[in-house]
Amino acid sequence: TASDICSPGEALSLSLFPFKQVQKLVFDGSEEFSELPQAFFHYCHHLSAGREVVTDIQGFEDEDGDLLIVDPVVVRPAAATVGSLLGAIVSNNTSSSANEEKLRFDTWHPRCGQLCKVFDPSRRSSQCRRACGL
């Protein structure tokens, strides 16, 4: 039903997908490297200082290099609650969480291309392994 897809008050946009296939462009790190979707992933991560990750980037890149992205997933940290704040104070697991985030970034973004260096000048080489914002 419609209520399973979108709640009242939310916006929903539908459009035709003009291609016969959908490619996983940034998903789990096993896909073939494609610079434009990887740069988009890195840019979103950089812009949010690592607080948001756009993943499951899929779509199609045509022969002209134009990219149509459909149905990406935005991963955000859960909103802080009193319980989570108290739990963080008691367990002091912030470094573990940061390490997991860096590992996820490095897995999904195995290397930087030339586009990454345009918006993230800290990327001195295409093999830099430091996650932005972390």
N, C-alpha and C positions, 0 to 999 in steps of 0.2 A: 504494500500500500504506500501511498505518498507519505504518510506520517513516519514510515520506517526509513525514508531517505532524507527528509527535511522536516524540521519542526516549524510551527507557525512563527513568523517573524524572521526566519532565516532566508538568505538569498540563495537561489539555485540557478545556475546557468547551464544550458544544454546547447551543444553545437554538433554539427556533423563532423566526423573524423574522416578526412578525404583519402586515407590510405588503407590498404588491405591488411596491414600488419602493425603491431605495436612492438616496439623494442624496449627492453629494460635498459636504461641508460646509466642510472646510479641506483643500485639496489643493495647488493651484499658484497661488492668488491670483486666478484668473479666475472663481471661483464667486461666486454672489450672497451678499452679507454677511448672516450670521445671527448675532445677538449671543451666544447661549448657546454654540454650538460655538467661536466665536472667543474668548470669555472662558475656556473650558476650555483651549484651546491656549495662551493667554497665561498662565493660572494655572500650568499644568505647567511652562512655560518659566521663569516667575518663581520657583516653588518650588524648582527645581533650579539656580537662579542661572545659567540659560542652558546648562547642561551636557546637558540632555535636551530633545528636541523631540518632541511627539506630533503626528504629521501623518497625512495620508490619513484624516482623520476623516470617516467616512461613516456614514450611518444614515438615520433619518427623524425629523422633528419633526412631531408631530401638531397638530391644531387647538387643543388645550389648551396647547400650548407644551412638552409633555413630549418629551424627546429620548431616543432609543434609538441608541446608538453601537455599531457593529460593526466589527471587524477594523481597529483603528487601528495605525499603525506608530510605534514609538518609535525615534528616531534618537539614538544615543549616540556619543560619541567613542570611537575604538578605544583599548584598553588600552595604556598606555605600554610600550614595549620599549626595550632598551638602544640599538638602532639608531635608533628614532624620537627618543629623547632626544639622542643625539649629532647626528643630522641637524638637529634644532631648534637646537642650539647653533651648528652650522656655518652654517646658512642664515638663521637669525633670521627665520623666516617667521610669527611669532606674530601680527603686526599684519594680515597678509594673511588669515589664518584668521579673525581676529575680524571683519574687514570682510566676509568672505563670510558669516559667521554673522549679522551685522546685516542684510545685504542679504536673506538668506533669511527672517529674522524679519519684516522690513518688507514683503516680497512676500507672504508667507502671511498676515500680520496687518496689512491695510492701514490699519486705524484701531481705536481703542479705543472700546468702548461704556461705558455706565454701570457695568456689572459689573466691568470691568477696574479702575476707579478704587476699588472697594471693597477689593481686596486689594493693589493697587499704588498707594499714595498719591503716588508720583512722577509719575503720569500726571495732570497738571493739566488737560489739555484732551483732547477726543476726537480731535484731530488730531496729538497728540504723536508724533514719529517716532523717539524713542530706544528702542532695544531694552533690555528689562530684563535685568539680570545681565551686561551687556556694558560 
